[in-house]
Amino acid sequence: MVSTVTDFDVVIAGGGAVGIAAACKLSQQFDRIAIIDNTQHSPWQKDDGYGLRVSAINLASIELLSQINVWEDVRMMRAFPYQAMYVWEQGSDTQIDFKASDTTHPSLGAIVENQVLLTALNNAINKSPNITQFHNNALYELSSISDSSMLVELDNGVRLTGKLVIGADGQKSKVRECIGVDCTRTHYQQLGLVCTVKTELDHQQTAWQCFTEQGPLAFLPLEDNTCSVVWSVPEQKCHQLMALDDAEFNQQLSSEFEYKLGNITLASERKFFPLLGAQATHYIDHRVVLIGDAAHVVHPLAGLGLNLGLADIVYLSELLQESDRPLGSKRVLRQYERARKSENVLMQRSLEMIDSLFREERQLAKQIRSVGVNMTNKILPLKLMFMRRALGVPL
Ligand SMILES: Cc1cc2nc3c(=O)[nH]c(=O)nc-3n(C[C@H](O)[C@H](O)[C@H](O)COP(=O)(O)OP(=O)(O)OC[C@H]3O[C@@H](n4cnc5c(N)ncnc54)[C@H](O)[C@@H]3O)c2cc1C
């Protein structure tokens, strides 16, 4: 029996934060949006302990989340604004700080648990009459059926058409595979160890980042004296850290962090994630566009991956809004690819450069970065230029 086909304006594959935010944003412009996800998200509960996966959300992302009526919901659940970032190199006087008080904004962004963000985004799509959701179903085939639409087939036999198909299905994107787009991958030979900790000293609503010779160690501020840690280390060292008992781990972490927040005490289990970089060689194809991790994956050292994905949405929706061409027009998609690919590649290269610069042990490299970083720290306009890029808004 041949199943019926349902027509949509936009079909989005992937119900992670980027896919859902795209659905919410585009539902303000188009009547028929479909979103497909191969999982079903379980909502955040008030009594849940802190999730191990958190994201630093920048001001541009907060603006988008406000426009789609999600930010207030996030705030009501749990979000922690941070007022400053303090970055330094272990064992040296190389340091730089970024402060909200140097800008016109009350904070530089907020730390949000991924589970909280996904719950608020799911609440928003549940309220939208323009969005149809397909949970627990994977996109498994994508083909062009005419000049004006694409056919999307799910693994349960459901068939949909879309004038535009958006691949927001993450690092191992099936959409990317279906359109035959390659991906260049960078293996950082690091794992990201994550955990929640209690700190002896007040974190001062500051995001702390210590560059060690083995990789960056970040403390992201949650409630008073509680931080979420992302510790990027070579694989072997990560396994050693995972094998330590809690007391030994606390000792190593406090010492690597140079006791900036006093003694550190583990307050959760430890988990680790592989860290890799990736760039799709193209972001578009006939009536198909890639966004978020399906298009680009960056090193988490500056907490930008999700923010870049949300910036893809802002740019794409503005182009679609302003264009008088039909939805899915190649010219509009090309414009998206040109703008977003160059921005994302630049960001990926910059983060890789920073990571390798700080891992360079030779004396000359140490001197160069010390002079460069400390000088930047003293020149406010230069600092503001970096902040504008990272925060995504005028300052
Ligand atoms: C340790 C660590 C710390 C990080 N910290 C930060 C941070 O502080 N700030 C920040 O901005 N970023 C951060 N990032 C990056 C950020 O987590 C990612 O960039 C972001 O989650 C990507 O979202 P996405 O929606 O594009 O992809 P994903 O979250 O991977 O979502 C993809 C979705 O698609 C679904 N899917 C996959 N295949 C199919 C299919 N065939 N059919 C249907 N559905 C499918 C998946 O189930 C999933 O729900 C961090 C990353 C790491 C590893």
The ligand as a MOL file (V3000), in Angstrom:
LIG
                    3D

  0  0  0     0  0            999 V3000
M  V30 BEGIN CTAB
M  V30 COUNTS 53 58 0 0 0
M  V30 BEGIN ATOM
M  V30 1 C 31.4770 19.4760 26.0930 0
M  V30 2 C 30.7340 20.4630 25.2120 0
M  V30 3 C 30.4110 21.7350 25.7100 0
M  V30 4 C 29.7380 22.6740 24.8970 0
M  V30 5 N 29.4500 23.9170 25.3990 0
M  V30 6 C 28.8400 24.8360 24.6090 0
M  V30 7 C 28.5570 26.1600 25.0900 0
M  V30 8 O 28.8860 26.5180 26.2290 0
M  V30 9 N 27.9300 27.0490 24.2490 0
M  V30 10 C 27.5900 26.7030 22.9770 0
M  V30 11 O 27.0680 27.5650 22.2370 0
M  V30 12 N 27.8360 25.4600 22.4980 0
M  V30 13 C 28.4380 24.5110 23.2720 0
M  V30 14 N 28.6860 23.2660 22.7810 0
M  V30 15 C 28.2220 22.9190 21.4210 0
M  V30 16 C 26.7160 22.6010 21.3960 0
M  V30 17 O 26.4310 21.6190 22.3760 0
M  V30 18 C 26.3090 22.1050 20.0030 0
M  V30 19 O 26.8230 22.9700 19.0210 0
M  V30 20 C 24.7800 22.0860 19.8760 0
M  V30 21 O 24.2040 21.2670 20.8600 0
M  V30 22 C 24.3610 21.5780 18.4920 0
M  V30 23 O 22.9510 21.5770 18.4040 0
M  V30 24 P 22.2190 20.9680 17.1150 0
M  V30 25 O 20.7540 21.1110 17.3910 0
M  V30 26 O 22.7960 21.5420 15.8750 0
M  V30 27 O 22.6400 19.4210 17.0860 0
M  V30 28 P 22.2310 18.2520 18.1050 0
M  V30 29 O 22.0950 18.7530 19.4840 0
M  V30 30 O 23.1920 17.1370 17.8410 0
M  V30 31 O 20.7590 17.8230 17.6260 0
M  V30 32 C 20.5310 17.0180 16.4860 0
M  V30 33 C 19.1900 16.3170 16.6440 0
M  V30 34 O 18.9100 15.5960 15.4240 0
M  V30 35 C 18.4120 14.3100 15.7530 0
M  V30 36 N 18.6880 13.4300 14.5840 0
M  V30 37 C 19.8720 12.9180 14.1830 0
M  V30 38 N 19.7190 12.1920 13.0670 0
M  V30 39 C 18.3990 12.2480 12.7380 0
M  V30 40 C 17.6080 11.6990 11.6810 0
M  V30 41 N 18.1430 10.9340 10.6980 0
M  V30 42 N 16.2820 11.9550 11.6480 0
M  V30 43 C 15.7230 12.7340 12.6190 0
M  V30 44 N 16.4110 13.2730 13.6380 0
M  V30 45 C 17.7370 13.0400 13.7010 0
M  V30 46 C 19.1550 13.9290 17.0380 0
M  V30 47 O 18.4870 12.9430 17.7900 0
M  V30 48 C 19.1880 15.2740 17.7700 0
M  V30 49 O 18.0110 15.4620 18.5480 0
M  V30 50 C 29.3600 22.3200 23.5570 0
M  V30 51 C 29.6870 21.0460 23.0570 0
M  V30 52 C 30.3800 20.1270 23.8700 0
M  V30 53 C 30.7330 18.7660 23.2890 0
M  V30 END ATOM
M  V30 BEGIN BOND
M  V30 1 1 1 2
M  V30 2 1 2 3
M  V30 3 2 2 52
M  V30 4 2 3 4
M  V30 5 1 4 5
M  V30 6 1 4 50
M  V30 7 2 5 6
M  V30 8 1 6 7
M  V30 9 1 6 13
M  V30 10 2 7 8
M  V30 11 1 7 9
M  V30 12 1 9 10
M  V30 13 2 10 11
M  V30 14 1 10 12
M  V30 15 2 12 13
M  V30 16 1 13 14
M  V30 17 1 14 15
M  V30 18 1 14 50
M  V30 19 1 15 16
M  V30 20 1 16 17
M  V30 21 1 16 18
M  V30 22 1 18 19
M  V30 23 1 18 20
M  V30 24 1 20 21
M  V30 25 1 20 22
M  V30 26 1 22 23
M  V30 27 1 23 24
M  V30 28 2 24 25
M  V30 29 1 24 26
M  V30 30 1 24 27
M  V30 31 1 27 28
M  V30 32 2 28 29
M  V30 33 1 28 30
M  V30 34 1 28 31
M  V30 35 1 31 32
M  V30 36 1 32 33
M  V30 37 1 33 34
M  V30 38 1 33 48
M  V30 39 1 34 35
M  V30 40 1 35 36
M  V30 41 1 35 46
M  V30 42 1 36 37
M  V30 43 1 36 45
M  V30 44 2 37 38
M  V30 45 1 38 39
M  V30 46 1 39 40
M  V30 47 2 39 45
M  V30 48 1 40 41
M  V30 49 2 40 42
M  V30 50 1 42 43
M  V30 51 2 43 44
M  V30 52 1 44 45
M  V30 53 1 46 47
M  V30 54 1 46 48
M  V30 55 1 48 49
M  V30 56 2 50 51
M  V30 57 1 51 52
M  V30 58 1 52 53
M  V30 END BOND
M  V30 END CTAB
M  END
